[in-house]
Amino acid sequence: MNKKLVRFATLLFILTVAVITFIHSFSKGFHLNWSISRYMGSEPWSAILFCLSNFVVIALVLKYLYGVKREHHLSLLWWILVLLMVACYVMLSVFPVGLFDTAWGRFGTVSNIHQCSAYTLFLMMILITAVTMYEVKKGLFMHIFGAAAIVLSLAVVAGFLFGSVFFIDHMYILESGYVLLNLVFYSLIPRGE
């Protein structure tokens, strides 16, 4: 398992999101209550760039997690969760939210596919963290970080489901943090024996 793969994927994700958000903020402003996806799907160029970047991120993370599976002899359940996560990431990348809608909030098929994929992706991330912590017995720091990530992830999900004003007003930070927590967690998985 090559930790450079997941570290590069994390850096690429941060860089892509930051650049696209920065460029869009000149014409659309910077809004903490916008999701990452809303910025990415604002224009065709950003949707395409985000999609292409995500394909690289997906390939790197998948290769890394396959190495984790082999080193730690992880279960078929764990691998199925990983593949579902990857499929959801591909779907939300290919189907940008808002790009083909007449107005924000009047979501058509493409945006609905994106949103369903995003919700399922976030659920898979929580489950992968939990199953990893159960199956990989070593790595105290990974377990502490993973437990904190699960608690924070569940809080973000609850905030979204219950329409928390705090969540809505800080969606950009919380959503970005959610994805980054998981990428950092993957990088903390210790080497196998």
TILOMI-527288 format. One line per 3 residues: for each residue x, y, z of N, C-alpha, C. Coordinates in nm, 4 decimals, padded with zeros to 6 digits. Layout:
! residues N
X/Y/Z/X/Y/Z/X/Y/Z | ...
This chain:
! residues 193
00.0844/-00.1180/00.0000/00.0000/00.0000/00.0000/00.0886/00.1239/00.0000 | 00.0662/00.2061/-00.0958/00.1507/00.3233/-00.1173/00.0763/00.4487/-00.0702 | 00.1158/00.5024/00.0446/00.0460/00.6172/00.1029/00.0579/00.7429/00.0158
00.1575/00.7471/-00.0717/00.1712/00.8624/-00.1607/00.0495/00.8759/-00.2514 | -00.0130/00.7637/-00.2854/-00.1305/00.7676/-00.3734/-00.2443/00.8459/-00.3098 | -00.2760/00.8140/-00.1847/-00.3882/00.8813/-00.1186/-00.3517/01.0252/-00.0822
-00.2265/01.0493/-00.0535/-00.1839/01.1871/-00.0229/-00.1927/01.2751/-00.1473 | -00.1514/01.2215/-00.2613/-00.1621/01.2978/-00.3857/-00.3090/01.3197/-00.4222 | -00.3926/01.2183/-00.4018/-00.5365/01.2316/-00.4292/-00.5971/01.3413/-00.3433
-00.5580/01.3471/-00.2172/-00.6087/01.4504/-00.1260/-00.5661/01.5887/-00.1727 | -00.4395/01.6027/-00.2078/-00.3879/01.7306/-00.2558/-00.4582/01.7738/-00.3845 | -00.4793/01.6802/-00.4755/-00.5465/01.7114/-00.6016/-00.6904/01.7558/-00.5769
-00.7613/01.6869/-00.4874/-00.8982/01.7254/-00.4544/-00.9021/01.8672/-00.3990 | -00.8152/01.8969/-00.3016/-00.8112/02.0302/-00.2407/-00.7804/02.1363/-00.3449 | -00.6802/02.1115/-00.4268/-00.6378/02.2083/-00.5279/-00.7490/02.2343/-00.6291
-00.8132/02.1297/-00.6776/-00.9203/02.1457/-00.7776/-01.0367/02.2259/-00.7209 | -01.0814/02.1878/-00.6028/-01.1938/02.2587/-00.5403/-01.1570/02.4038/-00.5133 | -01.0365/02.4277/-00.4621/-00.9941/02.5648/-00.4301/-00.9850/02.6516/-00.5549
-00.9259/02.5994/-00.6611/-00.9106/02.6779/-00.7849/-01.0466/02.7106/-00.8464 | -01.1335/02.6100/-00.8560/-01.2649/02.6339/-00.9162/-01.3460/02.7306/-00.8313 | -01.3444/02.7136/-00.7005/-01.4180/02.8041/-00.6122/-01.3634/02.9458/-00.6242
-01.2318/02.9596/-00.6258/-01.1680/03.0917/-00.6356/-01.2093/03.1628/-00.7650 | -01.2035/03.0920/-00.8762/-01.2383/03.1540/-01.0052/-01.3862/03.1912/-01.0088 | -01.4728/03.1013/-00.9626/-01.6165/03.1310/-00.9633/-01.6530/03.2435/-00.8668
-01.5766/03.2608/-00.7610/-01.6139/03.3629/-00.6636/-01.6001/03.5048/-00.7191 | -01.5259/03.5214/-00.8287/-01.5193/03.6542/-00.8916/-01.6506/03.6903/-00.9603 | -01.7165/03.5915/-01.0199/-01.8413/03.6205/-01.0915/-01.9661/03.5873/-01.0095
-01.9550/03.4922/-00.9198/-02.0721/03.4472/-00.8447/-02.0641/03.4813/-00.6961 | -01.9486/03.5283/-00.6515/-01.9283/03.5560/-00.5105/-01.8897/03.4276/-00.4369 | -01.8407/03.4465/-00.3144/-01.8081/03.3303/-00.2321/-01.9191/03.3127/-00.1303
-01.9748/03.1924/-00.1245/-02.0893/03.1648/-00.0381/-02.0605/03.0412/00.0460 | -02.0534/03.0590/00.1776/-02.0325/02.9451/00.2665/-02.1507/02.8488/00.2634 | -02.2671/02.8988/00.2221/-02.3864/02.8126/00.2207/-02.4042/02.7388/00.0876
-02.3082/02.7495/-00.0018/-02.3110/02.6712/-00.1253/-02.2345/02.5414/-00.1012 | -02.2810/02.4350/-00.1654/-02.2071/02.3093/-00.1599/-02.0909/02.3153/-00.2589 | -01.9965/02.2239/-00.2421/-01.8885/02.2113/-00.3404/-01.9506/02.1873/-00.4781
-02.0476/02.0990/-00.4823/-02.1103/02.0611/-00.6090/-02.1745/02.1797/-00.6799 | -02.2295/02.2717/-00.6031/-02.2934/02.3881/-00.6656/-02.1901/02.4727/-00.7384 | -02.0744/02.4911/-00.6777/-01.9666/02.5631/-00.7468/-01.9193/02.4854/-00.8692
-01.8978/02.3561/-00.8530/-01.8439/02.2748/-00.9612/-01.9395/02.2690/-01.0809 | -02.0710/02.2658/-01.0532/-02.1695/02.2564/-01.1603/-02.2180/02.3902/-01.2129 | -02.1519/02.4980/-01.1714/-02.1961/02.6322/-01.2119/-02.1753/02.6612/-01.3600
-02.0727/02.6044/-01.4166/-02.0387/02.6291/-01.5575/-01.9873/02.4987/-01.6185 | -01.9991/02.4845/-01.7511/-01.9493/02.3615/-01.8150/-01.8001/02.3361/-01.7897 | -01.7169/02.4407/-01.7954/-01.5726/02.4204/-01.7791/-01.5397/02.3642/-01.6411
-01.6065/02.4158/-01.5365/-01.5745/02.3681/-01.4016/-01.6291/02.2275/-01.3782 | -01.7438/02.1968/-01.4377/-01.7989/02.0612/-01.4259/-01.7054/01.9601/-01.4927 | -01.6515/01.9961/-01.6085/-01.5596/01.9066/-01.6807/-01.4287/01.8917/-01.6047
-01.3722/02.0036/-01.5574/-01.2466/01.9987/-01.4823/-01.2629/01.9159/-01.3548 | -01.3723/01.9376/-01.2838/-01.3984/01.8626/-01.1608/-01.4122/01.7139/-01.1914 | -01.4825/01.6807/-01.2982/-01.5017/01.5412/-01.3371/-01.3667/01.4751/-01.3694
-01.2870/01.5404/-01.4505/-01.1569/01.4834/-01.4881/-01.0658/01.4680/-01.3664 | -01.0640/01.5687/-01.2812/-00.9839/01.5622/-01.1588/-01.0318/01.4475/-01.0700 | -01.1637/01.4332/-01.0585/-01.2195/01.3262/-00.9765/-01.1829/01.1883/-01.0290
-01.1745/01.1733/-01.1605/-01.1351/01.0433/-01.2158/-00.9938/01.0067/-01.1709 | -00.9057/01.1054/-01.1649/-00.7694/01.0800/-01.1171/-00.7725/01.0477/-00.9679 | -00.8482/01.1265/-00.8906/-00.8613/01.1022/-00.7464/-00.9158/00.9616/-00.7216
-01.0196/00.9254/-00.7954/-01.0818/00.7935/-00.7801/-00.9816/00.6823/-00.8098 | -00.9084/00.6957/-00.9188/-00.8109/00.5925/-00.9569/-00.7029/00.5767/-00.8493 | -00.6537/00.6888/-00.7981/-00.5490/00.6842/-00.6953/-00.6001/00.6216/-00.5656
-00.7183/00.6648/-00.5218/-00.7747/00.6121/-00.3969/-00.8088/00.4641/-00.4112 | -00.8643/00.4254/-00.5263/-00.8993/00.2851/-00.5474/-00.7748/00.1968/-00.5452 | -00.6689/00.2412/-00.6113/-00.5444/00.1636/-00.6113/-00.4885/00.1532/-00.4696
-00.4915/00.2627/-00.3963/-00.4426/00.2623/-00.2588/-00.5260/00.1680/-00.1719 | -00.6591/00.1785/-00.1809/-00.7449/00.0955/-00.0964/-00.7355/-00.0525/-00.1340 | -00.7078/-00.0804/-00.2595/-00.6851/-00.2198/-00.2982/-00.5592/-00.2730/-00.2285
-00.4576/-00.1872/-00.2193/-00.3363/-00.2250/-00.1462/-00.3648/-00.2474/00.0016 | -00.4508/-00.1616/00.0601/-00.4917/-00.1776/00.2001/-00.5622/-00.3116/00.2179 | -00.6530/-00.3433/00.1260/-00.7283/-00.4695/00.1333/-00.6338/-00.5891/00.1342
-00.5351/-00.5861/00.0451/-00.4422/-00.6983/00.0341/-00.3527/-00.7102/00.1572 | -00.3029/-00.5968/00.2063/-00.2120/-00.6023/00.3211/-00.2821/-00.6459/00.4486 | -00.4058/-00.6033/00.4650/-00.4781/-00.6326/00.5894/-00.5793/-00.7470/00.5741
-00.5865/-00.8042/00.4541/-00.6783/-00.9158/00.4284/-00.8220/-00.8790/00.4693 | -00.8665/-00.7630/00.4197/-00.9980/-00.7128/00.4589/-01.1094/-00.7906/00.3892 | -01.2264/-00.7848/00.4464/-01.3389/-00.8677/00.4046/-01.3991/-00.8250/00.2711
-01.4797/-00.9147/00.2174/-01.5547/-00.8850/00.0957/-01.6514/-00.7694/00.1203 | -01.7118/-00.7641/00.2376/-01.8025/-00.6535/00.2727/-01.7310/-00.5197/00.2602 | -01.6087/-00.5112/00.3155/-01.5312/-00.3873/00.3081/-01.5071/-00.3486/00.1626
-01.4700/-00.4461/00.0800/-01.4397/-00.4173/-00.0602/-01.5657/-00.3759/-00.1369 | -01.6787/-00.4361/-00.1056/-01.8058/-00.3964/-00.1696/-01.8390/-00.2520/-00.1344 | -01.8190/-00.2148/-00.0088/-01.8437/-00.0758/00.0328/-01.7526/00.0203/-00.0432
-01.6265/-00.0185/-00.0592/-01.5319/00.0654/-00.1347/-01.5786/00.0810/-00.2795 | -01.6186/-00.0285/-00.3416/-01.6631/-00.0219/-00.4819/-01.7915/00.0603/-00.4963 | -01.8811/00.0510/-00.3996/-02.0016/00.1347/-00.4018/-01.9654/00.2824/-00.3869
-01.8697/00.3113/-00.2989/-01.8231/00.4490/-00.2826/-01.7658/00.5019/-00.4131 | -01.6831/00.4214/-00.4777/-01.6214/00.4612/-00.6041/-01.7283/00.4844/-00.7116 | -01.8263/00.3942/-00.7194/-01.9339/00.4091/-00.8178/-02.0109/00.5390/-00.7943
-02.0379/00.5707/-00.6689/-02.1094/00.6947/-00.6365/-02.0264/00.8169/-00.6727 | -01.8966/00.8094/-00.6480/-01.8069/00.9205/-00.6803/-01.8023/00.9429/-00.8320 | -01.7991/00.8341/-00.9065/-01.8027/00.8448/-01.0528/-01.9347/00.9091/-01.0969
-02.0454/00.8619/-01.0418/-02.1773/00.9134/-01.0812/-02.1916/01.0628/-01.0519 | -02.1517/01.1055/-00.9335/-02.1682/01.2479/-00.9018/-02.0731/01.3345/-00.9832 | -01.9630/01.2750/-01.0305/-01.8691/01.3485/-01.1153/-01.9226/01.3650/-01.2572
-01.9876/01.2616/-01.3078/-02.0387/01.2613/-01.4454/-02.1706/01.3402/-01.4571 | -02.2462/01.3443/-01.3470/-02.3755/01.4132/-01.3465/-02.3680/01.5351/-01.2540 | -02.3253/01.6523/-01.3077/-02.3088/01.7718/-01.2230/-02.4430/01.8328/-01.1817
-02.4502/01.8737/-01.0577/-02.5741/01.9339/-01.0080/-02.5868/02.0777/-01.0597 | -02.7054/02.1118/-01.1039/-02.7356/02.2491/-01.1429/-02.7000/02.2879/-01.2846 | -02.6102/02.2162/-01.3485/-02.5602/02.2589/-01.4798/-02.6697/02.2617/-01.5854
-02.7611/02.1659/-01.5822/-02.8631/02.1562/-01.6856/-03.0008/02.2021/-01.6377 | -03.0071/02.2631/-01.5199/-03.1344/02.3091/-01.4649/-03.1606/02.4538/-01.5065 | -03.2870/02.4885/-01.5160/-03.3230/02.6259/-01.5547/-03.2959/02.7251/-01.4420
-03.3043/02.6785/-01.3186/-03.2753/02.7629/-01.2022/-03.2327/02.6724/-01.0871 | -03.1533/02.7289/-00.9929/-03.1091/02.6502/-00.8788/-03.2304/02.6083/-00.7964 | -03.2352/02.4804/-00.7655/-03.3464/02.4273/-00.6873/-03.4545/02.3624/-00.7715
-03.4550/02.3912/-00.9003/-03.5498/02.3259/-00.9907/-03.4753/02.2124/-01.0597 | -03.4469/02.1090/-00.9807/-03.3569/02.0032/-01.0240/-03.4237/01.9064/-01.1205 | -03.3490/01.8756/-01.2270/-03.3917/01.7758/-01.3237/-03.3235/01.6423/-01.2954
-03.3289/01.5545/-01.3921/-03.2767/01.4185/-01.3771/-03.1278/01.4164/-01.3435 | -03.0487/01.4952/-01.4148/-02.9032/01.4954/-01.3925/-02.8706/01.5369/-01.2489 | -02.9335/01.6426/-01.2017/-02.9080/01.6899/-01.0658/-02.9567/01.5892/-00.9617
-03.0701/01.5254/-00.9885/-03.1218/01.4256/-00.8940/-03.0287/01.3046/-00.8847 | -02.9723/01.2628/-00.9975/-02.8751/01.1528/-00.9958/-02.7527/01.1944/-00.9140 | -02.7078/01.3176/-00.9356/-02.5928/01.3690/-00.8603/-02.6205/01.3644/-00.7103
-02.7363/01.4158/-00.6714/-02.7673/01.4233/-00.5286/-02.7812/01.2848/-00.4650 | -02.8478/01.1933/-00.5326/-02.8596/01.0562/-00.4796/-02.7221/00.9919/-00.4654 | -02.6358/01.0161/-00.5632/-02.5000/00.9619/-00.5584/-02.4216/01.0224/-00.4428
-02.4362/01.1526/-00.4217/-02.3645/01.2200/-00.3132/-02.4099/01.1681/-00.1769 | -02.5409/01.1521/-00.1600/-02.5924/01.1024/-00.0314/-02.5408/00.9612/-00.0048 | -02.5434/00.8778/-00.1069/-02.4965/00.7398/-00.0907/-02.3460/00.7370/-00.0659
-02.2714/00.8235/-00.1344/-02.1265/00.8343/-00.1140/-02.0956/00.8668/00.0319 | -02.1652/00.9633/00.0874/-02.1391/01.0032/00.2253/-02.1698/00.8891/00.3219 | -02.2756/00.8150/00.2956/-02.3083/00.6993/00.3783/-02.1992/00.5927/00.3678
-02.1521/00.5662/00.2454/-02.0465/00.4661/00.2258/-01.9194/00.5058/00.3006 | -01.8885/00.6345/00.3026/-01.7678/00.6799/00.3717/-01.7757/00.6483/00.5211 | -01.8923/00.6700/00.5810/-01.9091/00.6379/00.7233/-01.8928/00.4875/00.7451
-01.9571/00.4087/00.6602/-01.9517/00.2632/00.6761/-01.8106/00.2087/00.6545 | -01.7398/00.2624/00.5552/-01.6024/00.2173/00.5296/-01.5136/00.2472/00.6507 | -01.5291/00.3647/00.7080/-01.4508/00.3995/00.8265/-01.4802/00.3023/00.9403
-01.6086/00.2766/00.9644/-01.6476/00.1865/01.0738/-01.5952/00.0447/01.0519 | -01.6114/-00.0080/00.9304/-01.5671/-00.1448/00.9021/-01.4150/-00.1537/00.9058 | -01.3474/-00.0504/00.8579/-01.2004/-00.0487/00.8636/-01.1536/-00.0550/01.0087
-01.2157/00.0257/01.0942/-01.1779/00.0266/01.2354/-01.2039/-00.1096/01.3003 | -01.3088/-00.1770/01.2585/-01.3413/-00.3088/01.3140/-01.2421/-00.4156/01.2670 | -01.2051/-00.4094/01.1384/-01.1234/-00.5161/01.0804/-00.9732/-00.4942/01.0955
-00.9288/-00.3693/01.1018/-00.7860/-00.3403/01.1204/-00.7654/-00.3149/01.2689 | -00.7036/-00.4092/01.3347/-00.6951/-00.4043/01.4810/-00.5869/-00.3094/01.5321 | -00.4834/-00.2855/01.4538/-00.3749/-00.2009/01.5021/-00.3946/-00.0569/01.4571
-00.3135/00.0320/01.5138/-00.3205/00.1728/01.4760/-00.4102/00.2544/01.5675 | -00.3612/00.2820/01.6887/-00.4410/00.3555/01.7876/-00.4842/00.4919/01.7344 | -00.3913/00.5648/01.6714/-00.4256/00.6987/01.6214/-00.5323/00.6900/01.5129
-00.5236/00.5892/01.4255/-00.6254/00.5708/01.3218/-00.7621/00.5487/01.3862 | -00.7662/00.4678/01.4927/-00.8931/00.4392/01.5591/-00.9519/00.5632/01.6272 | -00.8665/00.6413/01.6915/-00.9139/00.7647/01.7561/-00.9645/00.8628/01.6512
-00.8853/00.8815/01.5447/-00.9254/00.9725/01.4375/-01.0535/00.9223/01.3705 | -01.0609/00.7920/01.3463/-01.1787/00.7334/01.2826/-01.3042/00.7533/01.3655 | -01.2932/00.7335/01.4964/-01.4087/00.7530/01.5847/-01.4543/00.8983/01.5812
-01.3585/00.9912/01.5859/-01.3925/01.1338/01.5787/-01.4558/01.1674/01.4436 | -01.4023/01.1074/01.3359/-01.4564/01.1316/01.2018/-01.5998/01.0811/01.1903 | -01.6273/00.9653/01.2480/-01.7632/00.9104/01.2425/-01.8603/01.0002/01.3190
-01.8206/01.0445/01.4374/-01.9072/01.1333/01.5166/-01.9349/01.2622/01.4398 | -01.8300/01.3228/01.3849/-01.8475/01.4467/01.3085/-01.9317/01.4224/01.1840 | -01.9073/01.3107/01.1164/-01.9836/01.2773/00.9963/-02.1317/01.2599/01.0279
-02.1612/01.1917/01.1363/-02.3013/01.1723/01.1762/-02.3662/01.3060/01.2132 | -02.2888/01.3955/01.2743/-02.3408/01.5285/01.3077/-02.3730/01.6065/01.1806 | -02.2858/01.5972/01.0799/-02.3098/01.6664/00.9527/-02.4332/01.6084/00.8831
-02.4437/01.4760/00.8819/-02.5600/01.4115/00.8205/-02.6882/01.4540/00.8925 | -02.6845/01.4546/01.0255/-02.8017/01.4958/01.1031/-02.8365/01.6415/01.0733 | -02.7354/01.7264/01.0660/-02.7575/01.8676/01.0332/-02.8242/01.8843/00.8981
-02.7801/01.8036/00.8025/-02.8400/01.8093/00.6694/-02.9849/01.7594/00.6723 | -03.0063/01.6432/00.7346/-03.1397/01.5828/00.7359/-03.2426/01.6687/00.8086 | -03.1997/01.7361/00.9152/-03.2934/01.8159/00.9947/-03.2928/01.9635/00.9557
-03.2204/01.9972/00.8493/-03.2205/02.1351/00.7996/-03.1633/02.2351/00.8980 | -03.0590/02.1954/00.9703/-02.9950/02.2849/01.0673/-02.9474/02.4126/00.9989 | -02.9801/02.5257/01.0589/-02.9378/02.6553/01.0040/-02.7859/02.6637/01.0023
-02.7211/02.6148/01.1079/-02.5751/02.6166/01.1136/-02.5169/02.5357/00.9979 | -02.5730/02.4175/00.9736/-02.5228/02.3347/00.8644/-02.5420/02.4064/00.7312 | -02.6601/02.4575/00.7086/-02.6900/02.5234/00.5807/-02.6005/02.6456/00.5600
-02.5779/02.7216/00.6669/-02.4958/02.8430/00.6554/-02.3464/02.8138/00.6385 | -02.3035/02.6914/00.6702/-02.1618/02.6545/00.6617/-02.1403/02.5281/00.5762 | -02.2295/02.5062/00.4815/-02.2263/02.3833/00.4029/-02.0920/02.3622/00.3323
-02.0364/02.4674/00.2767/-01.9109/02.4549/00.2016/-01.8003/02.3969/00.2906 | -01.7860/02.4520/00.4102/-01.6808/02.4069/00.5014/-01.7089/02.2655/00.5516 | -01.8320/02.2405/00.5930/-01.8665/02.1103/00.6500/-01.8583/01.9991/00.5461
-01.9043/02.0260/00.4246/-01.8995/01.9244/00.3193/-01.7551/01.8957/00.2778 | -01.6762/02.0013/00.2607/-01.5347/01.9839/00.2257/-01.4628/01.9070/00.3359 | -01.4895/01.9457/00.4596/-01.4277/01.8787/00.5729/-01.4646/01.7322/00.5805
-01.5893/01.7012/00.5469/-01.6385/01.5636/00.5483/-01.5562/01.4766/00.4537 | -01.5374/01.5248/00.3321/-01.4604/01.4485/00.2327/-01.3142/01.4376/00.2763 | -01.2575/01.5489/00.3233/-01.1170/01.5479/00.3642/-01.0928/01.4570/00.4845
-01.1863/01.4541/00.5794/-01.1736/01.3640/00.6938/-01.1531/01.2203/00.6476 | -01.2312/01.1810/00.5484/-01.2219/01.0433/00.5008/-01.0908/01.0170/00.4291 | -01.0459/01.1104/00.3480/-00.9183/01.0918/00.2790/-00.8033/01.0850/00.3789
-00.8076/01.1704/00.4822/-00.7038/01.1664/00.5851/-00.7108/01.0341/00.6612 | -00.8322/00.9880/00.6922/-00.8472/00.8598/00.7617/-00.7808/00.7473/00.6822 | -00.8051/00.7447/00.5508/-00.7441/00.6389/00.4678/-00.5920/00.6438/00.4778
-00.5370/00.7642/00.4817/-00.3906/00.7769/00.4879/-00.3347/00.7313/00.6226 | -00.4205/00.7259/00.7246/-00.3751/00.6860/00.8583/-00.3817/00.5352/00.8828 | -00.4359/00.4619/00.7883/-00.4418/00.3151/00.8039/-00.2966/00.2646/00.8093
-00.2618/00.1938/00.9172/-00.1224/00.1487/00.9300/-00.0881/00.0401/00.8291 | 00.0377/00.0213/00.8087/00.0815/-00.0846/00.7189/00.0516/-00.2204/00.7790 | 00.0253/-00.3161/00.6920/00.0001/-00.4516/00.7375/00.1286/-00.5200/00.7793
00.1157/-00.6427/00.8252/00.2323/-00.7176/00.8719/00.3044/-00.7852/00.7569
